[in-house]
Amino acid sequence: MASGNQSVVTMFILQRFTDDPWLQVALFCLFFTLLVVSLMGNGLIIMTIHHSPNLHTPMYFFLVNLALLDVACTSTVLPKVLQSLVAENTISFGGCLTQMFVFSWLLGSELLLFSAMAYDRYLAICRPLHYGTLMSGRVCVTLAAFVWSMGALNSLMLTCLALPLSFCGPNLITHFFCEIPSVLLLSCSSTFVNDVMTIITDMFLTGLNFLLTMTSYSFIITSILRIHSAEGKRRAFSTCSSHLVVVTLYYSTVLYTYIRPALGSAGLLDKAVAVLYTTVTPSLNPLIYTLRNKEFKSSFKKLLFFPK
């Protein structure tokens, strides 16, 4: 911290989960396990789909994008969490802004990706005869580019709005990583514009995308109920039930964190909720999406045993 008429924060301290040595060891093991599971699980998804021509379809193309987002998310957050459990976890002002930008980018992109995946399932189940045309390779690439670029644009805007803010102390972020709501709480200058824009953008990304996703699934469920055979209903529902589980868990936790009056007070409950969408969900996604997917499991077994 540099001194003058007003101190300027050049370094932040990220708050630990606990000061109890035994709990620190337990949490370190837990988060390290989640990191390994996320990296290995999502890595295996990407590798299996890449090496299996039968999985080169729009649904698996979007699943690869989700796996990439999850790998990037855990790599952005968990290393600093592990550091905080074994040493004082400091982060420079520039490093904090970088982590804030990258995480917001990944978060926004994942919310948009869920809508794209819901749209893909809607076309596959409700418009099967036109699916190949409406969800061509070019359309898939265009949707993916839109997802990543809009997520980056949203994050860039929110991060740039934080650049002019004054941070003159304290420099303790009561959270385990640099997230926009918790960082804004430390500003000595007015954050009214930042708070308003954060709520507006998150209402757009979270609220609107959740509405679009639920609308798609209302049409999907209606179409499934019209299928006469029980086997047909089961197969149709199994292709989208996993996605619906992930979407519900992810949206509910993100909405709690961002769309509420006390922007990011980061109490114990806030940290627990943040752990869900930053570490638990990316670790569970590989299991949720593959355990009930016979096509993927068959391709994975072929890849695992390297058949000739």
N, C-alpha and C positions, 0 to 999 in steps of 0.2 A: 504494500500500500504506500503510495507516494504522498508526502505531506505538503501542504500549502495552505492557502485560505480554506481549501476544502480537500479532504482526502479523496483520492481516486483509486478505486478498486482495480487491481491488475491481476488478482488471483482469487478464486473462489474455493471454499471448502465444502465438499459434499458430505452431508450428514450420514453417519453410520446407522445401520439398523439397530445395533445394540452394542453396549460396552461389556457385556458378559462374555468372558473368554470361551466358555463352553458353547454358548449360543453362536458365537462367531465361527467356531469350528464347524458346527452343524450347518449353519447357513452357507458357509464356504463350500462344503461338500454338496449341499443341495443345488446351489447356483452353478457350481462347476459341472454337476451332472446334467442340469438343464442345458447348459451351453454345449456339452458334448452331444447330447441327444438331438438338439436342434441342428447342429452342424452336420452330424452324421446322417440323421434322418432326412433332412432336406437335401443333403448332398446325394444320398442314394436315390431319392425321387428324381432329381435332375439327371443323374447318370443312367438310371433305368429307362426313363423316357427318351433320352438322347440315343441310346443304343437299341431301342425297340421300335422298328418301323410301324408296327401295328398300333403304337401309341401316339403316332404323329397326327393327332386330331386336335381340333380347337380346344376341347375340354382339357386335354393334357398340356397343350401349349400355355393356357392360362394357369394351370397348376405349377408349371415350371416357373412362371413369373412370380407366383405366390411364394414358392420355395426360395427364390432369389431374394425376395423382400424379407422373408423371415430370417434368412442367413445374415443379411445385412443388418437387420434390426438387433438381433442378439449380439452380433459383433460390435455394434455401436454402443450398447448399454452394458452388457455383462462384464467385460474386462474391467471397467471402472468400479463396478459393484464388487468384484472379487478383490480388487486392490483396496477398497475401503474396509474390508474385513481383516486385512493383515497389516495395513499401514494407514497413516493419515492420507486421506484421499483429496488432494488438491488438484485444481484444474485452472489453467490460465483463462483470462477473459476471452481471448481468441479461440482457445480450445472449447470453452463453454458454448460460444456462439456457433462453432462448427458442429458440435454434438447436437445442439438445438436445431440447427438447419437440417442436418442429415436425418435425425429422428423424425422431425415434422414432415420431411419429404417422404420418408418411408411410410409413415402413418397415413398421410393423405393419399398416397398411391395405393395402399392396401385397401382403403375404404372404396376408392374408385374401382379397383380391381374386382371387389366383391360384386359390384353392380354389373360389370362386364361378364363375370362368370354366371350371374343369375340370368342375364340376357341370353347367354349361350345355351343354358339349360331350357329357357323358355322356348327358343327356336327349335331345339332338338326334340322337345316333347310336344309342343303345341303347333309347330310348323315343320314337321319332319320332311315333307315333300320338297320344301324350298330351302331346307337347312344348308345344303351344299352351296347354294348360290348366295344366301344371305350371310353365311359365316364362312366365306372363302378365306384362303390364306392371306390375301391382301387386306381383308377386313380385320382379321385377327391382329396382324401387324399394326394396322392403323389404330385399333383400340388399345393395344399395348403401349404404343407410342404416346397416345393421348393420356393414358393413365400415368405413365412416368413423368411426362412433361408437365401436366397440370399439378401433380403432386409437388414437383420441383418449383413451379411458379408460385404456388400458394405458400410454400415454406420460405422462398426467397423474399416474398413480400413481408411476411411476419418477422423474419430475421432482420431485414433492412429497417423495419420500424423500431426495432430494439437498439439499433446502432446509435441513434442520437441520445438515448437515455443516459442519465447520470447515475453512477453507482458509487456512493461515497461511504458505504458501510451501514450495517454489518455485512460481512462477506460469506456468511454461513448459509448455504442453500439447504433448507430443511427437506431435502429429497435425496434420492440416491443417484440421480443423473440430472443434467441440465434440460429441463422441460420448460416450455414457454411460461405456463402459469406460475411455477415456483420461482423462476428467475425474475419475473416482473415484480414480485413482492419485495425484492431488494432495492428497487429503483428509488432514488431520492427525488426524481422528477415525476411529473404527472404521467400516468400510464393509461389515461382515459381512452385515447385513440387506440392504443394497443389492445386494451380490454375489449373495446367495441369490435374491432376488426377480428380479434381472435374468436369472439362469439359468432360473428357473422359468417366467417369462413368455415367454422366448425359446424354451424347450423347447415351450411350449404353442403359440406363434404359428408358430415355424419347424418344429419336429418334428411336431406334430400336423397342421398344414396340409399339410406335405410328404407325410405318410402318407395323408391324405385325397385329395390330388391324385394320388398314385401309384395309389391304389385305384381312383379314377375312371378313370384311364388303363388300368389292367389290364382293366377291363370294356370300355372303348372298343376296345382292341387285339383283345380276344377277339371282339367283335362285327364288327370290320373283317375279321378272318380268315375269318369265316363268309360274307362277301359273295362271290358266285360270280364276278362280272365283274371283270376287272382294272381297268377304268375306274372302276367303283364303289369299289373298294379305294383307288385313287389319290386320288379326290376326297374320300373320307371321311378319309383320313390327312392330306391337305393342309390340312384345316380345323383340325387339332389339333397338327400337327408343330411349327408355329411357336411355339405356346404352350409346348410341351414343352421346346423349346430355351431359351426365356427362363427358364422355371421352373428348369431344371437349373442354368443359370449363376447365377441370382440366389440360390437356396437354398444352393448350395455355398459361395459367398462369404460370405453372412450367417452360416451355420453356423460357418465358420472364425473369423470375428471374435468372435462372442458365446459360442459353446458350446465353451470350452476353458479349461484350468486357469489359465493366465496371462492373466487378464482384461485384454485390450487393452494389451499392452506397446507396441504401435504402432511396431515396427521397420520397416525398409524393406519387408519382405514384407507386413506388415500394411497399410502405406499403399497398396501396389500392389493388394492385394485390395480395400481400401476404395474405391479409384478405380474398380474394376470395377462395383460395385453403386451407387455414387453418381453416376457420370458416364458411363461407357461403356455400361452397360445401358440407361439412359434414352435415350441417343443412338441405340442400335442398335434399340430396340423398334419405332420407326416403319418401319425397313427390313425387319426380320424379319417383321412382321405384314402388310406390304403387298406386298412384292415378288412373292410367289407367289399373291396373292389377285386373281384376274381380275375379280371383282365390284367390288372396291374400286378397282382401276386403271381400270376402265371409268368409274366414277362420278367419279373424280378427273379424268380426261381431259375429261369433259363439263363439269365445273366450271371447269377450267383454260381451256377455249376458249369458255366462256360461250355455249353454243348457245341459239338461240331456240326 
